[in-house]
């Protein structure tokens, strides 16, 4: 019986007749996925598929790196009135009076207007109630905590445990009013600069820097090494803010949340705990209100 002749060694992939076609198909598929173009063998550019608007919110929350979406007719028009920085206004129809005002405000500030369908807006907002309109807020660029050490006698406000962005906005507004060089917020378990904070700050976030600290206690120690006196605002503090003469120099005021106050590590790091005497019946003050009162006393001492 005669032996069959072998077909020889298996050819390499690049030597096979279908290899070039498969490579070309993969390149075209990749170009469609990324929105780029590929050049065919005759030098013609293959057109890329039109891209849908990218999802600005989605699985990750707005944290200064991912855009935030403000949805709904009233929230959007209020955000635009408060001059919250927007990068795009998505609209399905312009029949409502608030929608028309939003479009006009966006046009005045040169915010791009993007007409979109309801299904597409549902996708962009993850199914949130949007009433046919949504404002994409620009990601906030946080400063470095060390950048707030400006001048010979800086005044810095640090917040601990503030989770309501409206409280953060109010604190920023008071800090700007009383001459602070900036505000420091923790990176985790705390409110960041969002649309709510922008509105509560009444636009002062555009002029006063906010920095983010990976570890607030560690950052407070860094400020102490830089020559700052760190005082924590606490209901059980032993000294009234108005009597804190050391506040006339480089000074950091730490404000805690209304309910829990300062965290243990943060309180232990402070050089001193100070308080706002309250002869009335209120047990505690809103964090934004307390910060405003304390900063007024500090500014009076520094004057």
Buried (B, 14 or more C-beta within 10 A) or exposed (E): EEEEEEEEEEEEEEEEEEEEEEEBEEBBEEBBEEEEBBEEEEEEEBEBEEEEBEBBBBEEEBBBEBBBBBBBBEBBBBBBEBBBBBEBBBBBEBEBEBBEBBBEBBEEEEBEEBEBEEEBBBBBBEEBEBBBBBBBBBBBEBBEBEEBBEEEBBBBBBBBBBBBBBBBBBBBBBBBBBEBBBBBBBBEEBBBBBBBBBBBBBBBBEEBBBBBBEEBBEBBEBBBEEEBBBBBBBBEBEBEBBEBEEBBBBBBBBBBBBEEBBBEEBBEBBEBBBBBEEEEEEEBBBBBBBBBBBBBBBBEBBE
